[in-house]
Structures are given as structure tokens and as C-alpha cells.
């Protein structure tokens, strides 16, 4: 019948959309953790092939903090 085709397609679409939003939520939480944990930020930089000194680390943390603040203002001050 028609339902044998429609249900799998709808399920696939709902799963893809749900997975996307869960992924975005998870990534945002990880970035917030990195902002307050310099060791995690250093680990990520090393995985990407960079070796940050303490001054570069502070600058990266400040950039992440400023980006988060700008994003909160853009979306109505939500934290």
C-alpha cells in the first residue's frame, strides 16, 4: 500500500532532523566546556596540528567567549 512507502520516508526525515538538532546541541555544550577548560582546548588544537602557547590559549578562550556573548545578544540575550 501507500503507507508502506510513506512511513519509512517520514521516519527518515524526522530522524535526520532530530539527529541534526541533537548534534548541534551536543556541539554547543562541548564548545562551552572547552571555553572554561584550557586543557580541553589545548587537546583540540593539538588534534588539529597546532601547538598553542599560553598567550595564544588566552586569546582563543577570549575569542570563544566574545563569540558566545555576541551570539546571545543576537538571539535575545538567551544563555
HELIX and SHEET records of a PDB file:
HELIX    1   1 UNK A    3  UNK A   36  1                                  34    
HELIX    2   2 UNK A   38  UNK A   47  1                                  10    
HELIX    3   3 UNK A   54  UNK A   74  1                                  21    
END                                                                             
